[in-house]
Amino acid sequence: NTGLGKSGKTYIVGQDYLMRNDSGFGSTSTIFRKEVRTAATEELIGGYTTDHHSKAPHSKVHTSIIDIDGVSVLSYRCLLGLDELMHTDFDWVMMAELETDEAFALSANQIKTFSIVAVILSILVLLLGYFFSKLISNPINELTASAKAVSSGNLERKIQIKLQDEIGVLAESFREMTNSLR
């Protein structure tokens, strides 16, 4: 177990592009048998062998590369630094990979969950906005209708607003005015 989930792999590749460890690619040994010639290994090994480490990047992380099985993976790879540590004339590449689908599965689930929550909250906000707009507009509409009726000469129109806010004060003032006109 590499600790890299279900699809995670780690392996070491020499300058001949052959694996230097068994990495779970099957039941047979991959040591010196499995070739790992990808753009990722060629970037490090190729740079190392052509100019002996001076142009090769020491490590590289790519968000998406194609691995030796043709699968899109997240990849971390680095030169192990054997030439510096053990004074050799070669170096190996260590690679750790995780399939992109597995790596981003949690993110995809989170995006789906957040999207659902955002839609639900949007609907709730719209419903609350509609409710509060009706709470304010219905009494104003009733006062407007009463004012039109009174201006037309209908002094018997009753205002049914019994609120304790500014609209309620206005309705009470309108009732008193109508009563005084009778």
C-alpha positions in Angstrom: 0.0 0.0 0.0 1.5 3.3 -1.1 -0.9 5.5 0.8 -2.0 7.0 -2.5 -5.5 5.7 -2.7 -6.7 2.9 -5.0 -4.8 4.0 -8.1 -1.7 5.4 -6.6 1.7 4.1 -7.7 5.3 4.8 -6.9 8.2 3.6 -8.8 11.9 4.3 -9.5 13.3 4.5 -13.0 16.9 4.3 -14.1 18.6 6.1 -17.0 17.8 3.2 -19.3 14.1 3.9 -18.5 13.7 0.5 -16.8 12.1 0.2 -13.4 14.3 -0.4 -10.4 11.5 -1.6 -8.1 8.4 -3.7 -8.1 5.4 -1.4 -8.2 2.3 -3.5 -8.3 2.0 -3.7 -12.1 1.3 -7.4 -11.9 2.4 -10.6 -10.3 5.8 -10.8 -12.0 8.8 -8.7 -11.1 9.2 -5.4 -12.9 12.8 -4.8 -11.9 14.8 -4.2 -15.0 11.9 -5.5 -17.1 9.2 -2.8 -17.3 10.1 0.2 -19.4 8.8 3.6 -18.3 9.4 5.8 -21.3 7.0 8.7 -21.0 7.3 12.4 -21.5 7.6 12.7 -17.7 10.6 10.4 -17.4 12.2 11.7 -20.5 12.1 15.2 -19.2 14.2 14.3 -16.1 16.3 11.5 -17.4 16.8 13.0 -20.9 17.9 16.4 -19.3 20.2 14.5 -16.9 21.9 12.3 -19.5 22.5 15.1 -22.1 24.0 17.6 -19.8 24.7 15.6 -16.6 22.2 17.2 -14.3 22.8 20.8 -15.1 19.7 21.4 -17.2 17.5 18.7 -15.7 15.0 20.0 -13.2 15.4 18.4 -9.8 11.7 17.8 -9.3 8.5 18.3 -11.3 4.8 18.2 -10.4 2.3 18.1 -13.3 -1.4 18.3 -12.7 -2.2 15.9 -15.6 0.1 13.7 -17.6 -0.4 10.4 -19.3 1.3 7.5 -17.4 2.8 4.3 -18.8 -0.7 2.7 -18.9 -2.1 5.5 -21.0 -4.1 6.9 -18.1 -4.3 10.6 -17.0 -2.6 11.0 -13.7 -1.3 13.6 -11.2 2.4 13.0 -11.1 5.2 14.0 -8.8 8.7 13.0 -9.9 12.2 13.9 -8.9 15.8 12.9 -9.4 16.9 11.0 -6.3 20.3 12.8 -6.3 22.4 9.6 -6.3 25.2 11.3 -8.1 25.5 13.9 -5.3 24.8 11.6 -2.4 26.8 8.5 -3.5 29.1 10.2 -6.1 27.8 8.1 -9.0 27.7 9.0 -12.6 24.0 8.3 -12.9 20.8 9.2 -11.2 17.3 7.6 -10.9 13.9 9.2 -11.1 11.4 8.5 -8.4 7.7 8.9 -9.5 4.5 9.0 -7.5 1.2 9.0 -9.5 -2.5 9.1 -8.8 -5.2 8.8 -11.4 -6.8 12.2 -12.0 -10.3 10.9 -11.7 -9.6 9.5 -8.2 -7.6 12.6 -7.2 -10.4 15.0 -8.1 -13.4 12.8 -7.1 -13.7 14.5 -3.7 -13.6 17.9 -5.4 -16.3 16.9 -7.9 -18.5 15.6 -5.0 -17.9 18.9 -3.1 -18.8 20.9 -6.2 -22.0 18.9 -6.6 -22.9 19.3 -2.9 -22.2 23.0 -2.9 -24.2 23.5 -6.1 -27.2 21.7 -4.6 -26.9 23.8 -1.4 -26.6 27.0 -3.4 -29.8 26.2 -5.4 -31.7 25.4 -2.2 -30.5 28.6 -0.5 -31.4 30.6 -3.6 -34.9 29.2 -3.6 -35.3 30.0 0.1 -34.0 33.5 -0.4 -36.5 34.0 -3.3 -39.4 32.6 -1.3 -38.5 34.8 1.7 -38.1 37.8 -0.5 -41.5 37.2 -2.1 -43.1 36.7 1.4 -41.6 39.9 2.8 -42.5 41.9 -0.3 -46.1 40.8 0.0 -46.0 41.6 3.7 -45.1 45.2 2.8 -47.0 45.6 -0.5 -50.4 44.2 0.5 -51.2 46.8 3.2 -49.9 49.6 0.9 -52.1 48.3 -1.9 -55.1 48.3 0.5 -54.4 51.8 1.7 -54.1 52.9 -2.0 -57.4 51.3 -2.8 -59.0 53.0 0.2 -57.6 56.4 -0.7 -59.0 56.1 -4.3 -62.4 55.0 -2.9 -62.5 58.0 -0.4 -61.4 60.4 -3.2 -64.3 59.1 -5.3 -66.7 59.9 -2.4 -67.0 56.5 -0.8 -66.6 57.4 2.9 -67.9 54.0 4.1 -64.8 52.1 2.9 -63.3 50.2 5.9 -59.5 49.8 6.3 -58.7 46.4 7.7 -55.0 47.0 8.4 -54.0 46.4 12.1 -50.2 46.6 12.0 -48.0 48.1 14.7 -45.5 49.6 12.4 -45.4 52.7 10.2 -47.9 51.3 7.8 -50.3 50.6 10.7 -49.8 54.2 11.9 -50.6 55.5 8.4 -53.7 53.2 8.2 -54.9 54.5 11.6 -54.4 58.1 10.5 -56.3 57.4 7.3 -59.2 55.8 9.3 -59.3 58.9 11.6 -59.3 61.2 8.5 -62.2 59.2 6.9 -64.2 59.3 10.1 -63.7 63.1 10.4 -64.9 63.5 6.8 -68.2 61.7 7.5 
